[in-house]
Amino acid sequence: MKNRWKKFPGWIGTGLITVLNAIWLYWGLGEAFYEGWGVPDTPWILFLSIGLAAMLFSVIAILFPYIGGSVLIASGAAFAIWWLIPAIRSGFYTFSVLIERLFLSGGFTLVGILFILDGKFRRKSLNQQKPWLLKNLRLLIAIGIPLLIGLVVAGVNLPTVLTRIDDGNRSARLIEGKDVTLIWAPEGPGWNWKQDFGGYPSWNALAFYGSNPVGIDKDQESYGQASSEDMQTTGLCAFLSEDGSYLSSEPQNIWRLPTVEEIAQTLSQDNENAGCIWDGVNDRLSCKVRPDKETPLWAPDEPPVYYWAASEKDDSNAYYVSYTGWVGYQPKNWGNPRHGYRCVKDP
């Protein structure tokens, strides 16, 4: 009975590392298909790096408990510091998200401790002869189950991304949506204008473009939080030339940022309108079919998977719409490589 208890740390550690491996591989593959497919700027290995590293560390920990356990402890602590502390300081995480991500990062530290205990308890039984399957069972579980989950994720996503439509046309497009028809801006400053930091303008940056001095590069904090009225009067889209090729020094008031409803009703799949409707409450749009990142609305070879909408959530947050039919909101001063925008005008 005493020897059985000594096996518990190793098996508990194996169970936890299997869960962590599966979660990180599931997340990494999902994000690779969601954000990385067809985008030259986004190497797939970046999305899979955490999952692959976790699987490698788990192999080392099972075969060499002291070395692998120490690596897991150090990696979990370092990852928690790198991932959590800056976000906590900025107040970006809710409590539930904090607990979830603390497990995903700090969980490696707990697993490392369990494997070190396992190594201490296993020293006396290393010379015991066992069949190959039993000897490597924990290794097969920790690696095999996540790989099977990864195959399922790939099997679900590949049919969609392999048939994704991209006609290569990045000019202004007249798109007939469910109950709306708009002209969407061509390639240029009115559509996903990438900034020097590698991302795209925040909602505030778009809204304050025409504020003195006119331009995208200004101290946004000194202006406070923009409003829907700012987006209409001093927003970047209001300064876009009639053909959408350049920004004027004076407002032209031809183009504007679309609303959540307008983006939602223009989402499509296989060149057919997805029939999406936003009720103003739910995160998931009500769609007849799941929309996809395809032309003419999206640029499949560019990083943005969200479009900023002119609609505000509140004084500090603005809405965005994803190509898969989700509506979310972020702080208005938030700008990153995934949040793009596209100006529209009436036909």
Secondary structure, 3 states (H helix, E strand, C coil): CHHHHHHHHHHHHHHHHHHHHHHHHHHHHHHHHHHHCCCCCCCHHHHHHHHHHHHHHHHHHHHCHHHHHHHHHHHHHHHHHHHCHHHHHHCCCCHHHHHHHHHHHHHHHHHHHHHHHHHHHHHHHCCCCCCHHHHCHHHHHHHHHHHHHHHHHHHHHHHHHHCCCCCCCCCCEEEECCCCEEEECCCECCECCCCCCCCCCCHHHHHCCCCCCCCCCCCHHHHCCCCHHHHHHCCHHHHECCCCCCECCCCCCCCECCCHHHHHCCCEECCEECCCECCCCCCECECCCCCCCCCCCCCCCCCCCEEEEEEECCCCEEEEEECCCEEEEEECCCCCCCEECECEECC
